[in-house]
């Protein structure tokens, strides 16, 4: 029998909560019967959406009316107190009552409250925000996406270890191939921090991954590497650029296919290929960023996603727990 995975859910974060959150939970449970949801939020708002949709044995509601607002600064969110749905959900994983915590709420507040409540994994200085990106050959893990604007070579080496551990926990049959995001592929390009990191990773005996050197922005989707490492400033710009480009391509393609009669006929003839193309760029499929470096897994769902996207981020929760992410990071850091 599969182990029951306990997921602490902040039900009040993000657009359309708690309905979207509960809809996502119900959708996720269909294919994940070994999941148990500890749901934190306003019971009176949650119950109407969950009644008769989930067996009572699969969830428990922890009532609180206090929430972290999306407009709060990270510090304001933390100052709202220990009775907010976000804080209580994180506290649940801190006390080992849950295996993983997820929120679609305020990203900055989630990071700050997580760092207040959870310890860092030994020998790691900073947590990183990571996410999954599609490439030509499958998927890549990319980090850091904004948690740390400035990073030292040690931080970037830690990110390489954590990113490869995350990739292996999600894709245990694949080999992790790490590259540093840089302005060129030549060894002498980049600032002193990234060049120093390159030298140290090149000399390091990397048991947990293969170091592939530098990667440029126009190679991110090639699939030759599957763990891409950057400081939070560079990684966040790359993320927003990729999201904007994907949105532009899909909107322009839709416009071209519906603007005139020829376009409409063409779209009908190619409807199967268009559906595949749209699905490949659907951001809901890749929803679920992960804070790595803390001693418990913390998952951030995009606040604007729908219930399908939230369900997919719940799948990230179950996969990182099943894949022993924290143990993998500890083992690889110690090596």
GICORDA-V78238 format. One record per residue. N is the residue number from 1. RES is the residue in three letters. SS is DSSP state (a for helix, b for strand, c for the rest). PSI is psi in whole degrees, 0 to 359 (999 if undefined). Layout:
# GICORDA-V78238
n->(N N)
res->(RES RES)
ss->(SS SS)
psi->(PSI PSI)
This chain:
# GICORDA-V78238
n->(1 2 3 4 5 6 7 8 9 10 11 12 13 14 15 16 17 18 19 20 21 22 23 24 25 26 27 28 29 30 31 32 33 34 35 36 37 38 39 40 41 42 43 44 45 46 47 48 49 50 51 52 53 54 55 56 57 58 59 60 61 62 63 64 65 66 67 68 69 70 71 72 73 74 75 76 77 78 79 80 81 82 83 84 85 86 87 88 89 90 91 92 93 94 95 96 97 98 99 100 101 102 103 104 105 106 107 108 109 110 111 112 113 114 115 116 117 118 119 120 121 122 123 124 125 126 127 128 129 130 131 132 133 134 135 136 137 138 139 140 141 142 143 144 145 146 147 148 149 150 151 152 153 154 155 156 157 158 159 160 161 162 163 164 165 166 167 168 169 170 171 172 173 174 175 176 177 178 179 180 181 182 183 184 185 186 187 188 189 190 191 192 193 194 195 196 197 198 199 200 201 202 203 204 205 206 207 208 209 210 211 212 213 214 215 216 217 218 219 220 221 222 223 224 225 226 227 228 229 230 231 232 233 234 235 236 237 238 239 240 241 242 243 244 245 246 247 248 249 250 251 252 253 254 255 256 257 258 259 260 261 262 263 264 265 266 267 268 269 270 271 272 273 274 275 276 277 278 279 280 281 282 283 284 285 286 287 288 289 290 291 292 293 294 295 296 297 298 299 300 301 302 303 304 305 306 307 308 309 310 311 312 313 314 315 316 317 318 319 320 321 322 323 324 325 326 327 328 329 330 331 332 333 334 335)
res->(UNK UNK UNK UNK UNK UNK UNK UNK UNK UNK UNK UNK UNK UNK UNK UNK UNK UNK UNK UNK UNK UNK UNK UNK UNK UNK UNK UNK UNK UNK UNK UNK UNK UNK UNK UNK UNK UNK UNK UNK UNK UNK UNK UNK UNK UNK UNK UNK UNK UNK UNK UNK UNK UNK UNK UNK UNK UNK UNK UNK UNK UNK UNK UNK UNK UNK UNK UNK UNK UNK UNK UNK UNK UNK UNK UNK UNK UNK UNK UNK UNK UNK UNK UNK UNK UNK UNK UNK UNK UNK UNK UNK UNK UNK UNK UNK UNK UNK UNK UNK UNK UNK UNK UNK UNK UNK UNK UNK UNK UNK UNK UNK UNK UNK UNK UNK UNK UNK UNK UNK UNK UNK UNK UNK UNK UNK UNK UNK UNK UNK UNK UNK UNK UNK UNK UNK UNK UNK UNK UNK UNK UNK UNK UNK UNK UNK UNK UNK UNK UNK UNK UNK UNK UNK UNK UNK UNK UNK UNK UNK UNK UNK UNK UNK UNK UNK UNK UNK UNK UNK UNK UNK UNK UNK UNK UNK UNK UNK UNK UNK UNK UNK UNK UNK UNK UNK UNK UNK UNK UNK UNK UNK UNK UNK UNK UNK UNK UNK UNK UNK UNK UNK UNK UNK UNK UNK UNK UNK UNK UNK UNK UNK UNK UNK UNK UNK UNK UNK UNK UNK UNK UNK UNK UNK UNK UNK UNK UNK UNK UNK UNK UNK UNK UNK UNK UNK UNK UNK UNK UNK UNK UNK UNK UNK UNK UNK UNK UNK UNK UNK UNK UNK UNK UNK UNK UNK UNK UNK UNK UNK UNK UNK UNK UNK UNK UNK UNK UNK UNK UNK UNK UNK UNK UNK UNK UNK UNK UNK UNK UNK UNK UNK UNK UNK UNK UNK UNK UNK UNK UNK UNK UNK UNK UNK UNK UNK UNK UNK UNK UNK UNK UNK UNK UNK UNK UNK UNK UNK UNK UNK UNK UNK UNK UNK UNK UNK UNK UNK UNK UNK UNK UNK UNK UNK UNK UNK UNK UNK UNK UNK UNK UNK UNK UNK UNK)
ss->(c c c c b b b b b b c c c c c c c c a a a a a a a a a a a c c c c c b b b b b b b c a a a a a a a a c c c c c a a a b b b b b c c b c c c c c c c a a a a a a c c c c b a a a a a a a a a a c c c c c b b b b c c c a a a a a a a a a a a c c b c c c c c c c b b b b b b b b c c b b b b b b c c c c c c c c c a a a a a a a a a a a a a a a a a a c c c c c c b b b b b c c c c c c c c c c a a a a a a a a a a a a c c c c c c b b b b b b c a a a c c c c c c c b b b c c a a a a a a a a a a a a a a a a a a a a a a a a a a a c c a a a a a a a a a c a a a a a a a a a a c c a a a a c c b b b b c b c c b b b b c c c c c c a a a a a a a a a a a a a a a a c c a a a a a a a a a a c)
psi->(134 143 139 127 120 121 120 121 121 105 355 3 149 170 141 18 152 357 311 320 314 319 319 319 314 320 318 322 334 322 9 66 346 16 142 129 119 106 124 124 194 109 321 332 335 315 317 334 346 343 130 10 333 144 143 336 355 358 161 136 131 110 131 145 356 136 157 126 151 336 354 145 162 319 319 319 317 325 347 346 175 5 9 156 325 312 315 324 317 321 327 318 329 318 8 23 343 159 335 152 145 142 145 13 200 117 313 317 321 318 315 313 325 317 330 319 327 149 158 150 141 136 7 129 323 140 158 151 121 160 168 135 144 148 180 335 359 243 153 150 129 132 150 146 21 357 331 108 319 137 147 168 322 318 315 325 318 318 322 316 315 320 319 324 319 315 316 330 330 325 74 339 349 162 138 128 115 140 151 129 124 174 357 168 349 147 330 355 154 175 176 326 313 327 320 318 317 312 316 320 327 327 339 144 92 93 329 349 166 124 124 7 222 155 140 164 327 1 3 328 5 329 5 334 159 3 113 125 135 165 165 329 308 316 322 320 318 318 309 324 316 317 316 320 315 318 318 315 313 321 320 323 318 319 316 329 351 357 328 175 316 318 319 319 316 319 324 321 334 24 323 313 324 322 320 319 315 318 324 327 5 113 341 331 336 19 141 83 153 128 113 147 337 159 7 146 133 123 134 117 145 131 333 0 168 190 331 315 318 322 320 325 330 326 325 319 309 325 320 329 313 327 8 50 310 318 319 316 314 314 317 325 319 325 999)
